[in-house]
Amino acid sequence: MIRLLTALAAVALVLNSAAQADDLPKNQTAKNAKLTITKSVELDYLLFTPKDYNEDKSKKWPLMVFLHGAGERGTNLTKVAVHGPPKIVIKRDDFPFVLVSPQCPEGGRWEREAVIALVDEAIEKYRVDPDRVYLTGLSMGGFGTWSTATAYPERFAAVAPICGGGNVVDVLLPKKGAESALKTLPIWAFHGAKDPTVKLEESQRMVDAFKRAGNNDVKLTIYPEAQHDSWTETYNNEELYTWFLEHTRPQGKKK
Protein backbone atom coordinates (compact mmCIF):
# COMPACT_ATOMS: atom_id res chain seq x y z
CA MET A 1 0.00 0.00 0.00
CA ILE A 2 1.25 3.48 -0.74
CA ARG A 3 0.17 6.81 0.61
CA LEU A 4 0.05 9.59 -1.95
CA LEU A 5 -0.08 13.23 -0.92
CA THR A 6 -1.39 15.44 -3.68
CA ALA A 7 -1.10 19.15 -3.13
CA LEU A 8 -3.82 20.92 -5.03
CA ALA A 9 -3.97 24.46 -3.53
CA ALA A 10 -3.68 26.58 0.36
CA VAL A 11 -5.37 27.05 3.55
CA ALA A 12 -5.17 30.79 3.80
CA LEU A 13 -8.02 33.11 3.17
CA VAL A 14 -7.06 36.60 2.20
CA LEU A 15 -9.76 39.21 1.98
CA ASN A 16 -9.05 42.17 -0.18
CA SER A 17 -11.12 45.11 0.91
CA ALA A 18 -9.89 47.35 -1.84
CA ALA A 19 -12.88 49.13 -3.25
CA GLN A 20 -13.55 48.92 -6.93
CA ALA A 21 -16.93 50.45 -6.43
CA ASP A 22 -17.02 52.27 -9.71
CA ASP A 23 -16.70 49.04 -11.72
CA LEU A 24 -18.70 46.59 -9.60
CA PRO A 25 -22.35 45.57 -9.77
CA LYS A 26 -24.65 47.37 -7.35
CA ASN A 27 -24.65 46.07 -3.74
CA GLN A 28 -21.55 43.85 -4.28
CA THR A 29 -17.97 44.28 -3.09
CA ALA A 30 -14.71 42.80 -4.38
CA LYS A 31 -12.95 40.15 -2.28
CA ASN A 32 -10.03 37.80 -2.98
CA ALA A 33 -9.55 34.25 -1.71
CA LYS A 34 -6.26 32.37 -1.98
CA LEU A 35 -6.91 28.73 -1.09
CA THR A 36 -4.80 25.61 -0.77
CA ILE A 37 -6.40 22.17 -0.55
CA THR A 38 -4.30 19.14 0.39
CA LYS A 39 -5.72 15.69 -0.29
CA SER A 40 -4.42 12.34 0.91
CA VAL A 41 -5.06 9.30 -1.30
CA GLU A 42 -4.22 5.65 -0.69
CA LEU A 43 -3.93 3.20 -3.58
CA ASP A 44 -3.07 -0.48 -3.62
CA TYR A 45 -1.54 -1.70 -6.86
CA LEU A 46 -0.18 -4.75 -8.63
CA LEU A 47 3.44 -4.52 -9.73
CA PHE A 48 4.95 -6.58 -12.53
CA THR A 49 8.60 -6.46 -13.52
CA PRO A 50 9.99 -8.33 -16.57
CA LYS A 51 11.93 -11.53 -15.97
CA ASP A 52 15.21 -9.78 -16.85
CA TYR A 53 14.55 -6.79 -14.61
CA ASN A 54 17.21 -7.72 -12.04
CA GLU A 55 19.93 -8.82 -14.47
CA ASP A 56 21.16 -5.34 -15.42
CA LYS A 57 20.89 -2.88 -12.52
CA SER A 58 21.74 0.04 -14.80
CA LYS A 59 18.92 -0.56 -17.28
CA LYS A 60 15.80 1.58 -17.12
CA TRP A 61 12.58 0.04 -18.38
CA PRO A 62 9.50 1.55 -19.99
CA LEU A 63 6.64 2.02 -17.53
CA MET A 64 3.02 1.17 -18.31
CA VAL A 65 0.23 2.32 -15.99
CA PHE A 66 -3.07 0.46 -16.42
CA LEU A 67 -6.40 1.78 -15.13
CA HIS A 68 -9.12 -0.86 -14.73
CA GLY A 69 -12.88 -0.47 -15.16
CA ALA A 70 -15.64 0.14 -12.60
CA GLY A 71 -16.23 -3.56 -11.95
CA GLU A 72 -12.76 -4.07 -10.49
CA ARG A 73 -12.95 -1.43 -7.76
CA GLY A 74 -12.61 -2.44 -4.12
CA THR A 75 -9.98 -3.98 -1.86
CA ASN A 76 -9.36 -7.33 -3.56
CA LEU A 77 -6.32 -6.82 -5.78
CA THR A 78 -6.92 -10.06 -7.67
CA LYS A 79 -9.85 -8.33 -9.40
CA VAL A 80 -7.43 -5.92 -11.08
CA ALA A 81 -6.00 -8.82 -13.11
CA VAL A 82 -9.35 -9.85 -14.58
CA HIS A 83 -8.72 -7.84 -17.77
CA GLY A 84 -5.95 -6.14 -19.64
CA PRO A 85 -2.17 -6.15 -19.15
CA PRO A 86 -2.19 -7.50 -15.55
CA LYS A 87 -4.07 -10.53 -16.89
CA ILE A 88 -1.67 -10.93 -19.80
CA VAL A 89 1.49 -10.92 -17.68
CA ILE A 90 0.22 -13.87 -15.62
CA LYS A 91 1.31 -16.05 -18.55
CA ARG A 92 3.87 -13.75 -20.09
CA ASP A 93 6.90 -13.00 -17.96
CA ASP A 94 8.73 -11.40 -20.90
CA PHE A 95 6.26 -8.50 -21.12
CA PRO A 96 8.64 -5.63 -21.97
CA PHE A 97 7.31 -3.07 -19.47
CA VAL A 98 7.32 -2.47 -15.77
CA LEU A 99 3.57 -2.62 -15.20
CA VAL A 100 1.79 -0.73 -12.42
CA SER A 101 -1.92 -1.54 -12.08
CA PRO A 102 -3.61 0.41 -9.25
CA GLN A 103 -6.99 -0.43 -7.75
CA CYS A 104 -9.59 2.29 -7.42
CA PRO A 105 -11.39 2.24 -4.04
CA GLU A 106 -14.98 1.01 -3.90
CA GLY A 107 -17.37 3.68 -5.15
CA GLY A 108 -14.53 5.89 -6.38
CA ARG A 109 -13.41 7.09 -9.78
CA TRP A 110 -9.96 7.67 -11.19
CA GLU A 111 -8.55 11.00 -10.08
CA ARG A 112 -5.89 12.34 -12.39
CA GLU A 113 -3.83 13.89 -9.61
CA ALA A 114 -3.64 10.50 -7.88
CA VAL A 115 -2.61 8.81 -11.14
CA ILE A 116 0.20 11.32 -11.63
CA ALA A 117 1.31 10.91 -8.02
CA LEU A 118 1.46 7.15 -8.61
CA VAL A 119 3.58 7.72 -11.72
CA ASP A 120 5.96 9.79 -9.59
CA GLU A 121 6.01 7.02 -6.99
CA ALA A 122 6.90 4.41 -9.63
CA ILE A 123 9.65 6.58 -11.12
CA GLU A 124 11.16 7.04 -7.66
CA LYS A 125 10.92 3.41 -6.53
CA TYR A 126 11.59 1.38 -9.67
CA ARG A 127 14.12 1.45 -12.49
CA VAL A 128 11.90 3.02 -15.11
CA ASP A 129 12.58 5.59 -17.80
CA PRO A 130 10.59 8.81 -17.14
CA ASP A 131 10.65 9.52 -20.88
CA ARG A 132 8.92 6.20 -21.64
CA VAL A 133 5.81 6.32 -19.47
CA TYR A 134 2.64 4.95 -21.10
CA LEU A 135 -0.93 5.18 -19.85
CA THR A 136 -3.87 2.99 -20.81
CA GLY A 137 -7.21 1.96 -19.35
CA LEU A 138 -10.60 0.50 -20.17
CA SER A 139 -14.13 1.80 -19.60
CA MET A 140 -13.91 3.84 -16.37
CA GLY A 141 -10.16 3.50 -16.82
CA GLY A 142 -10.57 4.81 -20.37
CA PHE A 143 -12.20 7.91 -18.91
CA GLY A 144 -9.35 8.12 -16.41
CA THR A 145 -6.81 7.85 -19.21
CA TRP A 146 -8.40 10.67 -21.21
CA SER A 147 -8.70 12.85 -18.10
CA THR A 148 -5.12 12.33 -16.94
CA ALA A 149 -3.65 12.70 -20.42
CA THR A 150 -5.46 15.98 -21.11
CA ALA A 151 -4.41 17.46 -17.76
CA TYR A 152 -0.80 16.21 -17.86
CA PRO A 153 0.07 15.56 -21.52
CA GLU A 154 3.71 16.43 -20.90
CA ARG A 155 4.13 13.41 -18.58
CA PHE A 156 3.47 10.67 -21.11
CA ALA A 157 5.18 9.27 -24.19
CA ALA A 158 1.89 7.81 -25.50
CA VAL A 159 -1.59 6.88 -24.23
CA ALA A 160 -4.25 4.36 -25.26
CA PRO A 161 -7.78 4.90 -23.86
CA ILE A 162 -10.27 2.09 -24.50
CA CYS A 163 -14.07 2.53 -24.60
CA GLY A 164 -13.90 5.72 -22.57
CA GLY A 165 -14.55 9.42 -22.99
CA GLY A 166 -13.62 12.75 -21.56
CA ASN A 167 -14.14 16.48 -21.38
CA VAL A 168 -13.37 18.19 -24.67
CA VAL A 169 -13.06 21.52 -22.84
CA ASP A 170 -9.84 20.22 -21.26
CA VAL A 171 -8.47 19.85 -24.78
CA LEU A 172 -9.81 22.99 -26.39
CA LEU A 173 -9.14 25.20 -23.35
CA PRO A 174 -6.04 23.56 -21.83
CA LYS A 175 -4.19 24.65 -18.74
CA LYS A 176 -1.41 27.17 -19.27
CA GLY A 177 1.69 25.61 -20.74
CA ALA A 178 0.01 22.39 -21.91
CA GLU A 179 -0.90 23.50 -25.43
CA SER A 180 2.25 22.23 -27.11
CA ALA A 181 2.21 18.84 -25.37
CA LEU A 182 -1.47 18.31 -26.25
CA LYS A 183 -0.61 18.79 -29.91
CA THR A 184 2.18 16.23 -29.90
CA LEU A 185 0.93 13.52 -27.51
CA PRO A 186 0.52 10.22 -29.43
CA ILE A 187 -2.95 8.78 -28.80
CA TRP A 188 -4.47 5.53 -30.01
CA ALA A 189 -8.08 5.12 -28.88
CA PHE A 190 -10.28 2.03 -29.26
CA HIS A 191 -14.04 1.52 -29.15
CA GLY A 192 -16.74 -0.96 -30.13
CA ALA A 193 -19.26 0.37 -32.64
CA LYS A 194 -22.13 -1.37 -30.83
CA ASP A 195 -21.10 -0.43 -27.29
CA PRO A 196 -24.32 0.03 -25.26
CA THR A 197 -22.54 1.15 -22.09
CA VAL A 198 -20.23 3.89 -23.34
CA LYS A 199 -21.29 5.10 -26.75
CA LEU A 200 -18.75 5.25 -29.55
CA GLU A 201 -19.41 8.99 -29.76
CA GLU A 202 -17.55 9.44 -26.47
CA SER A 203 -14.23 8.38 -28.00
CA GLN A 204 -14.99 10.09 -31.29
CA ARG A 205 -15.58 13.44 -29.58
CA MET A 206 -12.23 13.30 -27.82
CA VAL A 207 -10.33 12.28 -30.94
CA ASP A 208 -12.00 15.07 -32.92
CA ALA A 209 -11.16 17.59 -30.17
CA PHE A 210 -7.49 16.67 -30.23
CA LYS A 211 -7.46 16.98 -34.01
CA ARG A 212 -9.08 20.42 -33.77
CA ALA A 213 -6.40 21.38 -31.26
CA GLY A 214 -3.76 20.54 -33.85
CA ASN A 215 -2.77 16.99 -32.85
CA ASN A 216 -1.93 14.94 -35.95
CA ASP A 217 -0.83 11.88 -33.98
CA VAL A 218 -4.23 10.73 -32.73
CA LYS A 219 -6.22 7.84 -34.16
CA LEU A 220 -9.30 5.77 -33.33
CA THR A 221 -9.77 2.07 -34.04
CA ILE A 222 -13.43 1.02 -34.21
CA TYR A 223 -14.46 -2.62 -33.95
CA PRO A 224 -17.63 -2.85 -36.10
CA GLU A 225 -19.24 -5.75 -34.19
CA ALA A 226 -17.85 -5.18 -30.69
CA GLN A 227 -20.03 -4.08 -27.80
CA HIS A 228 -18.53 -2.83 -24.53
CA ASP A 229 -15.68 -5.33 -24.48
CA SER A 230 -13.33 -3.72 -26.94
CA TRP A 231 -10.40 -4.28 -24.59
CA THR A 232 -9.83 -8.02 -25.08
CA GLU A 233 -9.01 -7.68 -28.76
CA THR A 234 -7.02 -4.52 -28.12
CA TYR A 235 -4.79 -5.88 -25.37
CA ASN A 236 -4.28 -9.16 -27.27
CA ASN A 237 -2.94 -7.19 -30.22
CA GLU A 238 0.87 -7.11 -30.18
CA GLU A 239 0.78 -4.04 -32.40
CA LEU A 240 -0.37 -1.95 -29.44
CA TYR A 241 2.79 -2.69 -27.45
CA THR A 242 5.00 -2.19 -30.49
CA TRP A 243 3.30 1.18 -31.01
CA PHE A 244 3.89 2.18 -27.40
CA LEU A 245 7.58 1.33 -27.60
CA GLU A 246 8.00 3.39 -30.75
CA HIS A 247 7.34 6.54 -28.72
CA THR A 248 9.60 8.41 -26.33
CA ARG A 249 8.68 11.65 -24.63
CA PRO A 250 10.26 14.56 -26.56
CA GLN A 251 12.96 16.56 -24.80
CA GLY A 252 10.67 19.57 -24.66
CA LYS A 253 8.00 17.71 -22.66
CA LYS A 254 9.80 17.45 -19.35
CA LYS A 255 8.09 17.55 -15.98
C-alpha positions as YAML, in Angstrom:
chain: A
units: angstrom
residues:
- id: 1
  name: MET
  ca: [0.00, 0.00, 0.00]
- id: 2
  name: ILE
  ca: [1.25, 3.48, -0.74]
- id: 3
  name: ARG
  ca: [0.17, 6.81, 0.61]
- id: 4
  name: LEU
  ca: [0.05, 9.59, -1.95]
- id: 5
  name: LEU
  ca: [-0.08, 13.23, -0.92]
- id: 6
  name: THR
  ca: [-1.39, 15.44, -3.68]
- id: 7
  name: ALA
  ca: [-1.10, 19.15, -3.13]
- id: 8
  name: LEU
  ca: [-3.82, 20.92, -5.03]
- id: 9
  name: ALA
  ca: [-3.97, 24.46, -3.53]
- id: 10
  name: ALA
  ca: [-3.68, 26.58, 0.36]
- id: 11
  name: VAL
  ca: [-5.37, 27.05, 3.55]
- id: 12
  name: ALA
  ca: [-5.17, 30.79, 3.80]
- id: 13
  name: LEU
  ca: [-8.02, 33.11, 3.17]
- id: 14
  name: VAL
  ca: [-7.06, 36.60, 2.20]
- id: 15
  name: LEU
  ca: [-9.76, 39.21, 1.98]
- id: 16
  name: ASN
  ca: [-9.05, 42.17, -0.18]
- id: 17
  name: SER
  ca: [-11.12, 45.11, 0.91]
- id: 18
  name: ALA
  ca: [-9.89, 47.35, -1.84]
- id: 19
  name: ALA
  ca: [-12.88, 49.13, -3.25]
- id: 20
  name: GLN
  ca: [-13.55, 48.92, -6.93]
- id: 21
  name: ALA
  ca: [-16.93, 50.45, -6.43]
- id: 22
  name: ASP
  ca: [-17.02, 52.27, -9.71]
- id: 23
  name: ASP
  ca: [-16.70, 49.04, -11.72]
- id: 24
  name: LEU
  ca: [-18.70, 46.59, -9.60]
- id: 25
  name: PRO
  ca: [-22.35, 45.57, -9.77]
- id: 26
  name: LYS
  ca: [-24.65, 47.37, -7.35]
- id: 27
  name: ASN
  ca: [-24.65, 46.07, -3.74]
- id: 28
  name: GLN
  ca: [-21.55, 43.85, -4.28]
- id: 29
  name: THR
  ca: [-17.97, 44.28, -3.09]
- id: 30
  name: ALA
  ca: [-14.71, 42.80, -4.38]
- id: 31
  name: LYS
  ca: [-12.95, 40.15, -2.28]
- id: 32
  name: ASN
  ca: [-10.03, 37.80, -2.98]
- id: 33
  name: ALA
  ca: [-9.55, 34.25, -1.71]
- id: 34
  name: LYS
  ca: [-6.26, 32.37, -1.98]
- id: 35
  name: LEU
  ca: [-6.91, 28.73, -1.09]
- id: 36
  name: THR
  ca: [-4.80, 25.61, -0.77]
- id: 37
  name: ILE
  ca: [-6.40, 22.17, -0.55]
- id: 38
  name: THR
  ca: [-4.30, 19.14, 0.39]
- id: 39
  name: LYS
  ca: [-5.72, 15.69, -0.29]
- id: 40
  name: SER
  ca: [-4.42, 12.34, 0.91]
- id: 41
  name: VAL
  ca: [-5.06, 9.30, -1.30]
- id: 42
  name: GLU
  ca: [-4.22, 5.65, -0.69]
- id: 43
  name: LEU
  ca: [-3.93, 3.20, -3.58]
- id: 44
  name: ASP
  ca: [-3.07, -0.48, -3.62]
- id: 45
  name: TYR
  ca: [-1.54, -1.70, -6.86]
- id: 46
  name: LEU
  ca: [-0.18, -4.75, -8.63]
- id: 47
  name: LEU
  ca: [3.44, -4.52, -9.73]
- id: 48
  name: PHE
  ca: [4.95, -6.58, -12.53]
- id: 49
  name: THR
  ca: [8.60, -6.46, -13.52]
- id: 50
  name: PRO
  ca: [9.99, -8.33, -16.57]
- id: 51
  name: LYS
  ca: [11.93, -11.53, -15.97]
- id: 52
  name: ASP
  ca: [15.21, -9.78, -16.85]
- id: 53
  name: TYR
  ca: [14.55, -6.79, -14.61]
- id: 54
  name: ASN
  ca: [17.21, -7.72, -12.04]
- id: 55
  name: GLU
  ca: [19.93, -8.82, -14.47]
- id: 56
  name: ASP
  ca: [21.16, -5.34, -15.42]
- id: 57
  name: LYS
  ca: [20.89, -2.88, -12.52]
- id: 58
  name: SER
  ca: [21.74, 0.04, -14.80]
- id: 59
  name: LYS
  ca: [18.92, -0.56, -17.28]
- id: 60
  name: LYS
  ca: [15.80, 1.58, -17.12]
- id: 61
  name: TRP
  ca: [12.58, 0.04, -18.38]
- id: 62
  name: PRO
  ca: [9.50, 1.55, -19.99]
- id: 63
  name: LEU
  ca: [6.64, 2.02, -17.53]
- id: 64
  name: MET
  ca: [3.02, 1.17, -18.31]
- id: 65
  name: VAL
  ca: [0.23, 2.32, -15.99]
- id: 66
  name: PHE
  ca: [-3.07, 0.46, -16.42]
- id: 67
  name: LEU
  ca: [-6.40, 1.78, -15.13]
- id: 68
  name: HIS
  ca: [-9.12, -0.86, -14.73]
- id: 69
  name: GLY
  ca: [-12.88, -0.47, -15.16]
- id: 70
  name: ALA
  ca: [-15.64, 0.14, -12.60]
- id: 71
  name: GLY
  ca: [-16.23, -3.56, -11.95]
- id: 72
  name: GLU
  ca: [-12.76, -4.07, -10.49]
- id: 73
  name: ARG
  ca: [-12.95, -1.43, -7.76]
- id: 74
  name: GLY
  ca: [-12.61, -2.44, -4.12]
- id: 75
  name: THR
  ca: [-9.98, -3.98, -1.86]
- id: 76
  name: ASN
  ca: [-9.36, -7.33, -3.56]
- id: 77
  name: LEU
  ca: [-6.32, -6.82, -5.78]
- id: 78
  name: THR
  ca: [-6.92, -10.06, -7.67]
- id: 79
  name: LYS
  ca: [-9.85, -8.33, -9.40]
- id: 80
  name: VAL
  ca: [-7.43, -5.92, -11.08]
- id: 81
  name: ALA
  ca: [-6.00, -8.82, -13.11]
- id: 82
  name: VAL
  ca: [-9.35, -9.85, -14.58]
- id: 83
  name: HIS
  ca: [-8.72, -7.84, -17.77]
- id: 84
  name: GLY
  ca: [-5.95, -6.14, -19.64]
- id: 85
  name: PRO
  ca: [-2.17, -6.15, -19.15]
- id: 86
  name: PRO
  ca: [-2.19, -7.50, -15.55]
- id: 87
  name: LYS
  ca: [-4.07, -10.53, -16.89]
- id: 88
  name: ILE
  ca: [-1.67, -10.93, -19.80]
- id: 89
  name: VAL
  ca: [1.49, -10.92, -17.68]
- id: 90
  name: ILE
  ca: [0.22, -13.87, -15.62]
- id: 91
  name: LYS
  ca: [1.31, -16.05, -18.55]
- id: 92
  name: ARG
  ca: [3.87, -13.75, -20.09]
- id: 93
  name: ASP
  ca: [6.90, -13.00, -17.96]
- id: 94
  name: ASP
  ca: [8.73, -11.40, -20.90]
- id: 95
  name: PHE
  ca: [6.26, -8.50, -21.12]
- id: 96
  name: PRO
  ca: [8.64, -5.63, -21.97]
- id: 97
  name: PHE
  ca: [7.31, -3.07, -19.47]
- id: 98
  name: VAL
  ca: [7.32, -2.47, -15.77]
- id: 99
  name: LEU
  ca: [3.57, -2.62, -15.20]
- id: 100
  name: VAL
  ca: [1.79, -0.73, -12.42]
- id: 101
  name: SER
  ca: [-1.92, -1.54, -12.08]
- id: 102
  name: PRO
  ca: [-3.61, 0.41, -9.25]
- id: 103
  name: GLN
  ca: [-6.99, -0.43, -7.75]
- id: 104
  name: CYS
  ca: [-9.59, 2.29, -7.42]
- id: 105
  name: PRO
  ca: [-11.39, 2.24, -4.04]
- id: 106
  name: GLU
  ca: [-14.98, 1.01, -3.90]
- id: 107
  name: GLY
  ca: [-17.37, 3.68, -5.15]
- id: 108
  name: GLY
  ca: [-14.53, 5.89, -6.38]
- id: 109
  name: ARG
  ca: [-13.41, 7.09, -9.78]
- id: 110
  name: TRP
  ca: [-9.96, 7.67, -11.19]
- id: 111
  name: GLU
  ca: [-8.55, 11.00, -10.08]
- id: 112
  name: ARG
  ca: [-5.89, 12.34, -12.39]
- id: 113
  name: GLU
  ca: [-3.83, 13.89, -9.61]
- id: 114
  name: ALA
  ca: [-3.64, 10.50, -7.88]
- id: 115
  name: VAL
  ca: [-2.61, 8.81, -11.14]
- id: 116
  name: ILE
  ca: [0.20, 11.32, -11.63]
- id: 117
  name: ALA
  ca: [1.31, 10.91, -8.02]
- id: 118
  name: LEU
  ca: [1.46, 7.15, -8.61]
- id: 119
  name: VAL
  ca: [3.58, 7.72, -11.72]
- id: 120
  name: ASP
  ca: [5.96, 9.79, -9.59]
- id: 121
  name: GLU
  ca: [6.01, 7.02, -6.99]
- id: 122
  name: ALA
  ca: [6.90, 4.41, -9.63]
- id: 123
  name: ILE
  ca: [9.65, 6.58, -11.12]
- id: 124
  name: GLU
  ca: [11.16, 7.04, -7.66]
- id: 125
  name: LYS
  ca: [10.92, 3.41, -6.53]
- id: 126
  name: TYR
  ca: [11.59, 1.38, -9.67]
- id: 127
  name: ARG
  ca: [14.12, 1.45, -12.49]
- id: 128
  name: VAL
  ca: [11.90, 3.02, -15.11]
- id: 129
  name: ASP
  ca: [12.58, 5.59, -17.80]
- id: 130
  name: PRO
  ca: [10.59, 8.81, -17.14]
- id: 131
  name: ASP
  ca: [10.65, 9.52, -20.88]
- id: 132
  name: ARG
  ca: [8.92, 6.20, -21.64]
- id: 133
  name: VAL
  ca: [5.81, 6.32, -19.47]
- id: 134
  name: TYR
  ca: [2.64, 4.95, -21.10]
- id: 135
  name: LEU
  ca: [-0.93, 5.18, -19.85]
- id: 136
  name: THR
  ca: [-3.87, 2.99, -20.81]
- id: 137
  name: GLY
  ca: [-7.21, 1.96, -19.35]
- id: 138
  name: LEU
  ca: [-10.60, 0.50, -20.17]
- id: 139
  name: SER
  ca: [-14.13, 1.80, -19.60]
- id: 140
  name: MET
  ca: [-13.91, 3.84, -16.37]
- id: 141
  name: GLY
  ca: [-10.16, 3.50, -16.82]
- id: 142
  name: GLY
  ca: [-10.57, 4.81, -20.37]
- id: 143
  name: PHE
  ca: [-12.20, 7.91, -18.91]
- id: 144
  name: GLY
  ca: [-9.35, 8.12, -16.41]
- id: 145
  name: THR
  ca: [-6.81, 7.85, -19.21]
- id: 146
  name: TRP
  ca: [-8.40, 10.67, -21.21]
- id: 147
  name: SER
  ca: [-8.70, 12.85, -18.10]
- id: 148
  name: THR
  ca: [-5.12, 12.33, -16.94]
- id: 149
  name: ALA
  ca: [-3.65, 12.70, -20.42]
- id: 150
  name: THR
  ca: [-5.46, 15.98, -21.11]
- id: 151
  name: ALA
  ca: [-4.41, 17.46, -17.76]
- id: 152
  name: TYR
  ca: [-0.80, 16.21, -17.86]
- id: 153
  name: PRO
  ca: [0.07, 15.56, -21.52]
- id: 154
  name: GLU
  ca: [3.71, 16.43, -20.90]
- id: 155
  name: ARG
  ca: [4.13, 13.41, -18.58]
- id: 156
  name: PHE
  ca: [3.47, 10.67, -21.11]
- id: 157
  name: ALA
  ca: [5.18, 9.27, -24.19]
- id: 158
  name: ALA
  ca: [1.89, 7.81, -25.50]
- id: 159
  name: VAL
  ca: [-1.59, 6.88, -24.23]
- id: 160
  name: ALA
  ca: [-4.25, 4.36, -25.26]
- id: 161
  name: PRO
  ca: [-7.78, 4.90, -23.86]
- id: 162
  name: ILE
  ca: [-10.27, 2.09, -24.50]
- id: 163
  name: CYS
  ca: [-14.07, 2.53, -24.60]
- id: 164
  name: GLY
  ca: [-13.90, 5.72, -22.57]
- id: 165
  name: GLY
  ca: [-14.55, 9.42, -22.99]
- id: 166
  name: GLY
  ca: [-13.62, 12.75, -21.56]
- id: 167
  name: ASN
  ca: [-14.14, 16.48, -21.38]
- id: 168
  name: VAL
  ca: [-13.37, 18.19, -24.67]
- id: 169
  name: VAL
  ca: [-13.06, 21.52, -22.84]
- id: 170
  name: ASP
  ca: [-9.84, 20.22, -21.26]
- id: 171
  name: VAL
  ca: [-8.47, 19.85, -24.78]
- id: 172
  name: LEU
  ca: [-9.81, 22.99, -26.39]
- id: 173
  name: LEU
  ca: [-9.14, 25.20, -23.35]
- id: 174
  name: PRO
  ca: [-6.04, 23.56, -21.83]
- id: 175
  name: LYS
  ca: [-4.19, 24.65, -18.74]
- id: 176
  name: LYS
  ca: [-1.41, 27.17, -19.27]
- id: 177
  name: GLY
  ca: [1.69, 25.61, -20.74]
- id: 178
  name: ALA
  ca: [0.01, 22.39, -21.91]
- id: 179
  name: GLU
  ca: [-0.90, 23.50, -25.43]
- id: 180
  name: SER
  ca: [2.25, 22.23, -27.11]
- id: 181
  name: ALA
  ca: [2.21, 18.84, -25.37]
- id: 182
  name: LEU
  ca: [-1.47, 18.31, -26.25]
- id: 183
  name: LYS
  ca: [-0.61, 18.79, -29.91]
- id: 184
  name: THR
  ca: [2.18, 16.23, -29.90]
- id: 185
  name: LEU
  ca: [0.93, 13.52, -27.51]
- id: 186
  name: PRO
  ca: [0.52, 10.22, -29.43]
- id: 187
  name: ILE
  ca: [-2.95, 8.78, -28.80]
- id: 188
  name: TRP
  ca: [-4.47, 5.53, -30.01]
- id: 189
  name: ALA
  ca: [-8.08, 5.12, -28.88]
- id: 190
  name: PHE
  ca: [-10.28, 2.03, -29.26]
- id: 191
  name: HIS
  ca: [-14.04, 1.52, -29.15]
- id: 192
  name: GLY
  ca: [-16.74, -0.96, -30.13]
- id: 193
  name: ALA
  ca: [-19.26, 0.37, -32.64]
- id: 194
  name: LYS
  ca: [-22.13, -1.37, -30.83]
- id: 195
  name: ASP
  ca: [-21.10, -0.43, -27.29]
- id: 196
  name: PRO
  ca: [-24.32, 0.03, -25.26]
- id: 197
  name: THR
  ca: [-22.54, 1.15, -22.09]
- id: 198
  name: VAL
  ca: [-20.23, 3.89, -23.34]
- id: 199
  name: LYS
  ca: [-21.29, 5.10, -26.75]
- id: 200
  name: LEU
  ca: [-18.75, 5.25, -29.55]
- id: 201
  name: GLU
  ca: [-19.41, 8.99, -29.76]
- id: 202
  name: GLU
  ca: [-17.55, 9.44, -26.47]
- id: 203
  name: SER
  ca: [-14.23, 8.38, -28.00]
- id: 204
  name: GLN
  ca: [-14.99, 10.09, -31.29]
- id: 205
  name: ARG
  ca: [-15.58, 13.44, -29.58]
- id: 206
  name: MET
  ca: [-12.23, 13.30, -27.82]
- id: 207
  name: VAL
  ca: [-10.33, 12.28, -30.94]
- id: 208
  name: ASP
  ca: [-12.00, 15.07, -32.92]
- id: 209
  name: ALA
  ca: [-11.16, 17.59, -30.17]
- id: 210
  name: PHE
  ca: [-7.49, 16.67, -30.23]
- id: 211
  name: LYS
  ca: [-7.46, 16.98, -34.01]
- id: 212
  name: ARG
  ca: [-9.08, 20.42, -33.77]
- id: 213
  name: ALA
  ca: [-6.40, 21.38, -31.26]
- id: 214
  name: GLY
  ca: [-3.76, 20.54, -33.85]
- id: 215
  name: ASN
  ca: [-2.77, 16.99, -32.85]
- id: 216
  name: ASN
  ca: [-1.93, 14.94, -35.95]
- id: 217
  name: ASP
  ca: [-0.83, 11.88, -33.98]
- id: 218
  name: VAL
  ca: [-4.23, 10.73, -32.73]
- id: 219
  name: LYS
  ca: [-6.22, 7.84, -34.16]
- id: 220
  name: LEU
  ca: [-9.30, 5.77, -33.33]
- id: 221
  name: THR
  ca: [-9.77, 2.07, -34.04]
- id: 222
  name: ILE
  ca: [-13.43, 1.02, -34.21]
- id: 223
  name: TYR
  ca: [-14.46, -2.62, -33.95]
- id: 224
  name: PRO
  ca: [-17.63, -2.85, -36.10]
- id: 225
  name: GLU
  ca: [-19.24, -5.75, -34.19]
- id: 226
  name: ALA
  ca: [-17.85, -5.18, -30.69]
- id: 227
  name: GLN
  ca: [-20.03, -4.08, -27.80]
- id: 228
  name: HIS
  ca: [-18.53, -2.83, -24.53]
- id: 229
  name: ASP
  ca: [-15.68, -5.33, -24.48]
- id: 230
  name: SER
  ca: [-13.33, -3.72, -26.94]
- id: 231
  name: TRP
  ca: [-10.40, -4.28, -24.59]
- id: 232
  name: THR
  ca: [-9.83, -8.02, -25.08]
- id: 233
  name: GLU
  ca: [-9.01, -7.68, -28.76]
- id: 234
  name: THR
  ca: [-7.02, -4.52, -28.12]
- id: 235
  name: TYR
  ca: [-4.79, -5.88, -25.37]
- id: 236
  name: ASN
  ca: [-4.28, -9.16, -27.27]
- id: 237
  name: ASN
  ca: [-2.94, -7.19, -30.22]
- id: 238
  name: GLU
  ca: [0.87, -7.11, -30.18]
- id: 239
  name: GLU
  ca: [0.78, -4.04, -32.40]
- id: 240
  name: LEU
  ca: [-0.37, -1.95, -29.44]
- id: 241
  name: TYR
  ca: [2.79, -2.69, -27.45]
- id: 242
  name: THR
  ca: [5.00, -2.19, -30.49]
- id: 243
  name: TRP
  ca: [3.30, 1.18, -31.01]
- id: 244
  name: PHE
  ca: [3.89, 2.18, -27.40]
- id: 245
  name: LEU
  ca: [7.58, 1.33, -27.60]
- id: 246
  name: GLU
  ca: [8.00, 3.39, -30.75]
- id: 247
  name: HIS
  ca: [7.34, 6.54, -28.72]
- id: 248
  name: THR
  ca: [9.60, 8.41, -26.33]
- id: 249
  name: ARG
  ca: [8.68, 11.65, -24.63]
- id: 250
  name: PRO
  ca: [10.26, 14.56, -26.56]
- id: 251
  name: GLN
  ca: [12.96, 16.56, -24.80]
- id: 252
  name: GLY
  ca: [10.67, 19.57, -24.66]
- id: 253
  name: LYS
  ca: [8.00, 17.71, -22.66]
- id: 254
  name: LYS
  ca: [9.80, 17.45, -19.35]
- id: 255
  name: LYS
  ca: [8.09, 17.55, -15.98]
...
